[in-house]
Amino acid sequence: MTKGGLSGPGTTVMGMGLGRDDSRTTTGRPARAGVALALAMLLGGCVAGLGGRSIDEAVQANQLAATPSPAQRSPEVDAREVAIAEREHPKILASFGGTYEDQEAEVAIARAVGRLVRASDEPWRSYRVTILNSPAINAFALPGGYVYVTRGLLALANDTSEVAAVIAHEMAHVTARHAFARAERAEAAAVASRVVQDVVQDPAVARLALASTQLSLARFSQIQELDADAVGIRTLTKAGYDPFAAARFLTSMARFAAYKTASPMDDGSADFLSSHPSTPERIVQANTAAEAAVRTAGTAGDRDQDAYLRRVDGLMFGDDPVEGFVRGREFLHAKLGLAFAVPAGFNLENTARAVLATDRNGTAMRFDGADVKKGDDLIDYLTSGWINGLDPGSIQTLSINGMPAAIASAAARGYSYRVAVVRFGDQTFRFLFATRAETPAFDRAFRQTIATFRPLGPGEQSRLQPLRIRVTTVQPGDTAESLASRMAPVDRPVDLFRVFNGLGPREQPVVGRKVKLITDG
């Protein structure tokens, strides 16, 4: 469930994701992969991040280590596993905004990990769990016992057993050596593909052979995920946690994905080349495994809900102030002092490298920093070679809310583009729009968006505070609607309240139970 591009050559990052292998993110949307693909084809050079932040900067880790007792230490961990983990760890930290330090959250995870290690297939193994400072709902593992969960995942979970279910799944990937097995299968597939391309003369036959290889590799990966689910539930039960937590959390992730995209939940029609099985398939298997576990154990195990909610009270929700904020269809960055909005129908997502947006028509947007020195000409920058397929006749200069700007069009590999660079004080920023089907609506969305680019006033900057999870007890007369009205301005607050508290579409909270609200500051 990692973001694309995290793992280096020959490295497999195992995750619990909902989406395709190349776009496993908060929502698992295939459209996210389209953003990366379409805009990558436009760029001829490197992409500058917001505020000049380097993706390779050093980030200090705050990790939770689970070390077995000396009596349990028998086999040695494969040195190759440790080498991979140590090489990839700094890249993951940089890509996910570094570590998130919260003592209460760390305690909640540390206690769960200790129980899980003792109940696992390899109780002698040490684990290092890192909380990533990312709003994405994400978890994954590297060989060598490096396990990662995001604060976004901690915010979505409703009890300790759900977090334990995610970690047990990732531990299963580690103990089953799935990363190595998949890497070996991928290497064999790559060799087979080269042989097919070199030997087979008929293009149709070659395409069929390659598709067969890809399908085999994808199904191999799906089997790994289902296997990790089953092993994780077995470990979860043995550790004394509620085995139904895995199915509950998979359901919550699917519902949050549907909330983010304002679309129905996964209907089970998975892409044949997806590395993960469809969510309904996994939920059915998880419930079946949990039922069997309860029959065997004779008990449903602990959920540890109240204690968990007390520990995540105050947890940051959504964007970190360092990266700016998404508020509905608007992006605001207090430190940089800028803001812009996308048209209705676009879904904004803030990342450490750029701000991304997509709509249902297949339009993709990227906003980031441009490497333009103070005083350099904007047209010179547009024509410096970083844009593939630039149309020189489309270049125009204009003023956007008093700021000098230049725009242009481009076309490359079946995509149409609109590009804008805007000088903002001593810095320059750029908007990149991409689509396969150029229409008047595409150009209109581009122009509407860049027209909203503006400086923030001092009052706006000072009022921008991160959102946080606040836990409250349901009182008589409280409803999902009344409790949601107490939250910070968010899109469809009642829907989000229900998703984040594990309530069904029409379900009301139970008096006396604790629930999570999303509030300002």
Summary of the structure (lengths in Angstrom):
residues: 521
radius of gyration: 23.9
end to end distance: 29.1
largest distance: 74.3
contacts: 1759
relative contact order: 0.12
helix: 41%
strand: 21%
